Structure formats: structure tokens, C-alpha cells
Amino acid sequence: MRERKSAGALQVFRRFWPLTRGDRRWLALIVVCVVVAALAETTSILIFADLTDHALNAGSLSAFWGPAAQWIGVAVLGAAVGYAGNSLAVWTAERFVLRLRAGVFRHVQGLPPHFFQKHRRGDLVERLTGDVEAIEQMVVSGVVGTASALFSAVFYAAAALWLRWDLALVTFLLAPLFLVAARRFSERIRSAARDERTADGAITSVVEESLGNIVLTQSYNRRHDEERRLDREARAWMRASVRGARASELYEQFVEVVETLCVLAVIGFGAWEISAGRMTLGELLAFAAFIGYLYPPIRNLGQLGLTLTAATAGAERIQEILNAEPAVTDPASPLPQWPVHGRIGFDGVSFRYPDAAAESLTDVSLTAGPGELVLVTGPSGAGKSTLSKLLLRFYDPSEGTVRLDGVPLTDIPLEFLRENVALLPQETLILHGTVRENIACGRPGASEREIRQAVVDAAAHDFIAALPEGYNTRIAPGTSALSGGQLQRIAIARAMLRDAPVLVLVLDEPTAGLDALAARRVMQPLRRLMADRTTIMITHDPALAPDADRILVVDGGRLVECGTHGELLARGGVYARLRSA
């Protein structure tokens, strides 16, 4: 069991140690500072012994000045080196955290949608914050702490052996007690740390979900339910935290007692040696100081083991993210970029979501060309939105091929593909930032003139200009500063600015909840956006059906009908039943 734990910690260390590659020269310099500081401390104790024997015992003031000057010099040197080493250690540790968090975040952004459905958002936030810092404690602070404790222990032990090797060997026999105690407490602390980090993620999730659904919470009188949810997770965190703190504190108190016994034994034996004339007072005080200074580094090594054990729990949670594979990757030999015309083709496409019991799409074939509006409709859960996920290559088909201008999507770099396919989802996505920033994210680097033109085309300029700070007005998800129709027009302006040749609209009912005037203000820029583009619209809204060049009806994952609005109504099939429902 212990071998597996050690192997797990070593595996974690090996995985994340390469992230220190750019800072290893600084780590080496930190270790040098640690060595110099430990030597300075050792030298100070030896100077103290000399000062005691030759100045204090003899009552000689003249014998005081030389050792005192040396002691001050060594103390200043030790302080300067200690400050430099500690400051550099903090800087290096934070650089490691910055690099690790960026790497994990980069990996998370490439994971498929089903990964985020399986993990609570708040828990992922906790992993990117607290768990990342736990890995730093293992890889950077752990290395520095180990080096500091080892060198300090070696220097103090060597000095004690130099003063009285026989007495030193006896006291060294008690040192393994600290490491044995640490191993005994490690599993308790690891278990508590794992439970505490899981509870941390649960607390963050509850808070994030409650605040994100505050309208639901208030309108359905769910405040007490949400408070009970938070209380349940907070109590789980408290139990784990207290359990871990008790184990750590018990270890601390145990080693404190052992350390005190050792120092008292040394002083008692030294008093006997002094009475027999075999040891001076200065030597005894120096020896006791070395032993007193020796045990804390040894204790720190044991405590460091407990810290690494707790950090391993966080590292396991980060590794779970990093071990999750992206659903798609860039081709090994991507085709060169070309001026995209926007011809879309699905050839015998079938798809099943990971862990799903049945296929979402089965043998679907369709085409769409520039200037065409292809409307996809069907019952809820029929597989319509899966088409958009395959077209944007969130997933690859289980069978068949999706093509852009005749080129399989698997041969196209993801960035190039998504630059040429604009998505307007059902949910209006708003970022924390200004109105301008929310629109400009459609095409980073766009000029102010291009942004204003997109806003005018989306019929959004008038209401934006009327805002308190105009385009610089700050908005956020769930904002009440703008109406639903206004937010939709900001999303349309964003898509217009992107100016992609292929447009994918996932708009079940884009005018739902809007009055006639607001609906017209949304539909006019929406039709303007679709002009001259290859447009695939996934919707239930009957207002758009007459404008479609073709209507595709998906039912049970299969393409069951295809035709114009009038043709499908005349057939009296699935489409006609959906319209009459």
C-alpha cells in the first residue's frame, strides 16, 4: 500500500516536473542560498560557543568584540541570503502556478461538450485554482523545502559530531521517530485532503449554480433549499478539514514532545560531562543548540511528507482533467488554406455520443451551397442540434464524412474551419465586458468602422448609442440592462462582424417571448445576416419556413423528409403534423 502511494507521488512529480524547465537555474540558485543560509546559521552557533567560553566565562570584554563582529557579519550575510532565496522561491513558485494553470486551462478549452456535462462547473473552477496550487507545493515548494531541510540537517549534524561524536550518535538514534510518525499519519491526511478538495469544488458549484439561477431561486421560493444545499456541502468540507487538521496537529504535538525529551537528555548528560571536566559550558550550549536546530529540519522532512501526501490528492484531480482526451484534434498533415465558398455536405453521417445508448444520427446525407437557406426541423431530441456540433467539429462522425467545399473536415485545421463557420446558438452568449468587446470578439482585430457597420446592419446602433456609456457600457451574462431582443441583436452583430461564409443558426424559436415589433427588429437583421451565405438553421419557428430553399425533417436521428415548405405541407407527413401541433 505504501509503495503504491510513493509511486503515485513520484508519478505526479515526474509528470509536472518538466514545467520547471525554464526556472531550473533559479531553483539551483535558491538551493545555493539555502546552503549559504544553513552554513551561516551553523557558523553563528560556533561563534556563540567561542564567545561563551572566552568572553562570558572569563568575564573579558576584550574577548567579546572580535566574536561579536564576526557574529554580526555572519547574521547579516545569512539574512541577506535568506531574503534573496525566499523571495526568489516565491517568484519561482508563482511562475510555476501561472504556467501550470495556463496549460490546464488550454487543455480544458479543447475538451468536448460532454466532458462539461459530466463535471460541475464550480468543481472545475476549484481544480484550476486550489488544486493547481497543491501541485506547486509538491513540485517547487517541495523541492526547495526538502533541500533546505536536508542541508540544514546535514550541517547541524556534522557540527554536533565535530563537538561530541559519541553524544551526537546517541541523539541521532531518535531522529527516525519523526519519519515513522509522519508515515503513520500520512494516509489520514491524504484521505482528509481528498475529501476537503472535493467538498471545496461542491461548495463552489452550489454557489455558482445558485447565483447563475437567481431568478429561478427567487421566483420559486428556493432560497431555503439552496441554503440547505450549501450547508450540506459546507458541513462535508468542515468535517474533512477538521479531520485533516486534527491529524496534522497530533503529529506536531507528538514530535514536539519527542524533541523536548531529546534536548533535555542532552542538557542533563552535558551537565554531568561539565562536572567531570570533559566538556565546557560553551560546548554544551553549542551542542544543545545544534541538536535543537537539527530536529526541526528532520521534523520538517516528515511534515513535508504529509504536505506532499495532501498535495497528491489535488494532483490526482488535475490529472483527471489532463487525462481526458479531446474529441477531435488537428490533422497531422492539414491542407493549405483556401478562399472558402461555403458548400456543405453530409455524406452518410452517423453519430453516437460517448456513453450514449443509441445513435443520435443515422445515415444522414444533405448538401447546402452559397446563398441557400436550409432549415432543419423535427421533434425535440430528434438529433437536429447534433448536426451543428459535427459541422463545427466538436465531434467527428462515427461513420460517414462531413465536408466543406468538398474537403473532409478532418483534413482542415480546427482554427481555419471555425473561422469560416459562424455559430449563432439558441442561448445568447454574453461575456463580462463592454458592449464593444462583446461584439468585437466575433473577429478579434476588427477596426472600429467594421464594428460600427456590423452594429448598423444588425439594427442595434440606436439602442446601444442610447445606453449610459454607449458602446463602453459594461454588460454581463444575465444582465437586465438590455432586453432579450437587444441581446439577440448584439449576437447577430457579432456574427455579422465574423463574416463567415457558412452560418449555423440554432434558434428553436428566435422570436419567442417577443412582441410583434421586437420580433420584427430581430428577424430583419437575421435575414440580412443570412443573405449570400450558406445557412443551416435549426429551428421550430414556423415564421422562417417559407423563406427556406429546402426544409429537412429529422426524426429519431434519421432524415425522413426533404422539400420546400409547400411540398412538405402537401405530403401530410411529419412536417405537416409538426406545423399543426
N, C-alpha and C positions, 0 to 999 in steps of 0.2 A: 504493500500500500504506500509506504513512504517513498519507495523507489519511483512509483508512478507519479507521486506528487512532485518529486525533484525533477523527474523527466519532463513533467508538464511545465514547470517553471523554466527549465532550461530551454525547452522548445519555444516558449514565449519569448525568452531573451534572444534566442537566435533569430527569431522572425523579425523582431523590431530593432535589433542592434544595427543593421545596415542603415537605418535612418540617421545614425550619428556620424555618417561618413564625412560630412562637411565640417563637423565640430570636433573631430578626434584630437586635433592638435591642441584645441582648447582644453579638452579633457586631460590630456597629458600635462599641460601647464598647471591645471588645477591640482593634479596629483603631486607635482613638484612643490606647489605651495603647501599642500598638506604635509609633505615630508619636512619642509623647512620649518613649518609651524610646530610640528612634533619635536624636531630637534631643538628648537628654541625653548620649548617647554621643559625638555629634559635638561638642557643646559642651565635653565633658571633654577631648577631644583638642586643641581650640583653646586651652583654658586651659593644657594641658600645654606647648604650643608657647610661649605667652606666659611661662610660669614658667621655661622653659629659657633663653630669650633674656634675660630681665630679672633673674632671680634666680640661676640656676646659672652662666651665663657671666660675669655681673658680680660674682658672689660676694656678693650683697647679701641679708642676712637680712630686712631691712625690706621688700624687694620680694617676699618669699616669702609673707607672711601673707595678703595680700589674695587672690591666686590660689588659695592653699591652701584658704581658707574657701569661695571660690566652688566649687572642685572638690568639696569635701566636700558642699556643699549640692546640687550637681547630681547627685553619686553617690547621695545619699540619696533624692532625688526619683526618679532612674532606677530604683533598687532597689525603692522602694515601688510605682511604676507597673508595673514588670516583674512583681513578685509578684502584684499585683492582676490584671494581664492574663493571666498564665499560669494562675492559679487559676481565673479565670473561663472561660478557654479549656477547661480540663479539665472543669469543671462542664457547660459547654455541649455539649461533645463527648459526655459520658456521657448527657446528656438525649437527644441525637440517637440514640445507640445504643439507649437504652431505648425510644424511640418507634418506631424502625425495627424492632427485634426484635418488639415487640408487634404491629405491623402485619403483618409476615411471618407470625408465628405465628397471628394471626387468620385470615389468608388460607389457611394450610395446613390449619387445622381445618375449613374448608369444602370441601376438595377430596375427590373421590370415592375409594372404596376402591382402584380400580385404580391410582391415582397412587402409593399407598404400596406396592403390589406391584411397581411398576417401579423404585422408588428404595429403596436400603438405608437402614434407619433411622439407622444411625450417620452416614451421609453427610448426611442431613437435619439431624442434630444439629450437625454441623460447619458447615453453611451458616448455621444460626441463631446460631452463636457466632462463629467466626473470620471468616467471610465478611461478616457484618454489620459487624464492626469494621473490615474493609477498606474498606467503603463510607464509614464515618465518616472514615477517613484521607483520602479523596478530597473529601468534601463539606464537612466542618467543619475538620478539621486542615489540609487542603489549602488552604482559603481563608485561614485565619489564617497559615499558613506562607508563602503567596505574598505576602500583604500585608506581612508582616514583612520578607521578603527584598527586595521591591520598594522599600519606603520606606527601608530601611537603605541599599540600593544607591544610591538617588537622593540621599540626604543626604550620603553619603560621597563620591559622585562630584561633587556640587555644591561641597563643601568643597575637594576636590582641585583642581577647576577654578579656584576662587577663589584658591588659593595659587599654582598654576602651571598655567595652562590649556594651554600647549604640551606640557609633560611629561605632563599628565593625558591629553590626546588620544592620545598615543603608547601609553600603557599601556592605554587603553580598547580599542585595536585587538585586544588579546589576549583580551578578555572572551568573544567568541563561541566561542572554543575549548571552553569549558566546556559550552555548549549543544550544540555539534556532537558532542562526546564523549558527552553524555547520550543524544542521539538514536541514536548508533551502538550504544549498549549496551541501549537500551530493549527491543528485541524479544527479546533473550536473557533479560532479567529477566522479561518478561511470560510467556514460554513456561515458564520455570522456576517462576514463581509459580503458574501454572495447574496444572502437574503436581504441585506441592507441595500445593496445596489439595485436589486430587483424592485424592492419597495420604493426606492427613490424614483425609478422610472415610472412606477404605477402612480405615485403622487403627482409627478409632472403631467402624466397623461390625464388624470382626473381633472386637474386644474385647467389644462389646455382645452379639453373637451367641454368642460362646463362654461368657460369663458367664450369659447367659439360658438356655443349654442345657447347664449344667454337669453335670447328671445324665447326659445322653447322652454328653458328653465323657469322663466318668469310667467309666461302665459299659461303653463300647465301646473303652476304651483309646485315645482320640483325642487325648490330650494332646500327643503329638509332632506330629500332623497340624495341630493348632491352632497350635502354636508355629511350624511351618513357614509356615502361612498368615500369621501376624503378621510373621514375619521377611521374607517376600516383600514385603508391603506397606510395612514399615518401611524396607527397602532402597530401594524406589522413592522413598519420601519423602526418604531420605538423599541419593540421587543428585540429586534435584531441588533440595533445599536447598543442597547443596554447589555445584551449578551456578549457582544464583542468587547465592550468597554470593561466589563467585569473580568473577562479572561485576560485582557492586557494588564489591568490593574493588579490582578492576582499575581501575574508573572513579575510585575515591577516590585511588589511588596516582598515577594519571595527572595528575589535577588538582592534586595536592599538588606534584608536580614542576614543573608549569607555574606554579603560584602562587609557588613559591620562586624560580624564574628571574625572574619579573616583579619581585619585591621586591628581589632582588639588583641587577637592572638599574637600578631606581630609586635605590638607595643609591649605586651606582657613579657614575651620572650626577649625583646630588646632590653627591657629594664633589668632582667636577670643578667644579660650579657654585659650591660654597663657596670652593674655591681661587681662583676668578675673582672672588669678591666679589659674585656675583649672587644669593646665597641664604644665609640664616642657618642655623645648626645647628638651631634650634627649628623653622624652617620645613621643613627636611629631615625631621626626626623626625616632625613632624606629617603631612607629605605621605606619608612611608613608612607611617605608621600608618593613614592614610585608605585607601591602596592595600591595605594588609594587611587592613583591615576590609572593603574593598569586594569583594574576591574571594570570601570565604566566602559572602556573600548570593547572589552570582552562581552560585557552585558549588551553593549550596542550591537555587536555582531548577532547576538541572539535576538534582540529586538528587531534588528534589520531583517532577520529571517521571518519574523512574524509580519513585518510590513510587506515583505515580498509575497508572503502567503496571501495576505489580504489583497494585494495588487493583482495577483494571479486571477482572482475572481473577476475583477474588472477586465483584465486582458482576455479572458475567455469570452466575455460578452462582445468585445470588439472583434475578436477573431470570428465570431459567428457572423458578423456583418461582412468581414473581408472574405470569408469562405463562400458567401453567397455569390453565385455566378450570374453575370449579366445574361439576359435572354438573347441578346444579339451583340455582335462585335463587328468592327470594320473589316472589310475583306483584306486578305493578305496581299493581293495584287489588284488594287482598285483601278477602275477605268478612269482615264483622264476626264476632267470636267468638260461640259459642252453646253451650248445655249439650249436650255430645256424648253421644249414646245408644250409639254403637258399632256401627252397621250398616256392614259392609264389603262392597264389590262390586268385582269384577274383570270388566270388560266387553271381551271380545275382545282381551286384552292379549298383545302380542308384544314381545320384547326381545332385543337383541343387545349384548353387552358391547363397549366400544371395542376395535378391532383384533382382535375375535374372528372366526373363520372362519364360524361358524354361529350361528343364533339359540339362546338359552338357553330362551326360552319362545315358544310359537307359539299364538296364538288361544285363550288361556286365559280362561275365564269361571267365576266362582264367587261365592257370597254367604255371609255369616255374620252372624248377628244376636246381640243381647244374650242372654247365658246359654247360647249354643251353644258346643260344643267341636268344631271342625273339624280333623281330623287329616289332615295331608298326608304321604304316604309315597311311596316309589318307589326305584328303583335309585340307586346313587351316581352323581352327575353328571347326574341327570335334570332339574335345574333347580329343585329344591324351595326351596333357600335364596334363590334369586333373588326369590321371592315376598316374603320378609321385607324385602329391600332395596328393593323397589318400594313396599311398604306404608309403610315409614319414609321413603320418598322420598330414598334415597341416589342413586337414578336415576329418570328418568321413562321410561315405556314408549315403545318405538319406534312402536307402534300400540296403539289402544285406550285405555281410561281406567280408573284406579283411583279409587274413590270412598269417602268417609267420610260416613255419613248422607246419601247421595245427592249430596254435593258433590265435584266433582273435586279431587283433592289439589293440582293445580296452582293452584287458587284459594284455597288455605289457607296462611297463613304457616307457615313451617317450624317455628318455635318452638312455635306453638299445636298443630300436628299432633303433634309429638314429645312434648308434654306429655300428650297423650291416647292415645298408643300406647306401651306399655311393652314393652321387649325383654329377654328372658332368653336370652342366647346359650349355645351349647354350651360355650364356654370360660368358666369362672368368672372374671370380671374383678375384680381386686383392686388397689386403689390403695395407695401408700405412705402410711400414716396409721393412726389408731386404728380399732378395730372400729366405734365410733360414727360416725366420719367416713365409713367405707366404706358404712354403711347410710344415713346421712343424705344422702349425695349423690343418693339416689333422689328426694328432694324437698327442696331447699335451703330453710331457714327452718322446717322441721318442728319441733314442740315435743318436749321430752324425753318427754312422755307418749305422743305419737304414735309416736315411735321405739320406745319400750318395747312398745307394743301390737303394732306390726309384728313385733318380735322374738318376742313370745309367740306370735303367730299362725303364725310360721314355725318354731315349736318349737326356737328357738335360745337362749332365755334361760338355760337351765340350764348349758349348756356355756360360754356367754360369761361368766356370773357366776363360774364356776369358774376362769377364767383369772387369771393373777397380778395383773393390774390391771383385771380386769373389762372394762367397755366401753372403758376407756382403754388397753387393751393394743394395742401397735403391731404391725401386720402389714404384709406387702409381697407383691408377686407372687412366686409360687414358695415361699411360706412353708411351713415344716414344723411350725409351731406348731399348725396346725389340719388335720384330715383332709379328704379330698375331699368327704365328705358334709357336714361342718360348713361348709366354704366354700360349698357349694351352698345351704345354708340361709341363710347371710348374703346371698347373691344373691337368694334368694326374699324375705327380709325387706326388702331394698332395693326390689324390685318391688311388694311389698305397701304399702310406705310411699308409693310413687308413686301408687298407687290410680287408675291409668288405666282408662278403660272398655274399651280394646282391649288385649289381651295377645298378644304374639307370642313363642312358645317355639321356639327352635331347639335341640332336645335330641335328638340322634341316639339316644343310649342313656343317659338320665339316671341309671340305676341300675347302669351297667356298672362293674365293679370294686368294688362294694359288697356286703357280706354282707346276709343277709335282714333283719336288724334295722336296719342303716344304710339299706337301700333303703326300708324302711317309714317311717323317720324323714324321708326326703326326699319320698316320694310323698304322705304325709298332708298336709303343708303345701302341696305343689304343687297338690293337688286343692282345698284351701281357697283358694288363690290364684286358681284358675280359676273359682270359683263366681261366678255372676251377671255374668260378663264375657264379651265376645266374644273367644273364644280360638282362635287358629290355631296349632296345634302341628305342627312339622316334626320327625319322629322316625322311628326304626326300631324303637322299643321296643314289642314286642307287648303288654306289660302294660297299656298305656294304650288300646289299640284298642277293647276292649269298652265303655269309658266314652264314646267319641266319638259325637256325634249323627250325624256324617257322616264318611266317610273318602274322601279324594280321592287317586287314584293318578296320579302324574306319571311319564311315561316319554318320554325323548327330547324334552323340552320341551313335550309335549302332555298335556292332561288326558285320560287314557284310561279311567278308571273312577271311578264315584262311587256310594256307597251306604253301608249300615251294615256293621258287621263281619260279621254273619251272611250278609247278602246277597252280599257280595263273596266270601266263602269258598264259598258255594254255586255261584257262577258259574264258579269254577275258572280265573279269568283271571290277570292279572299279580299281583294282590294275593295270591291263593292260592299262587302259585308263590313269592312272596317269603316268605310265612309258613312254607312247607315247606322253604325252602332252609336 
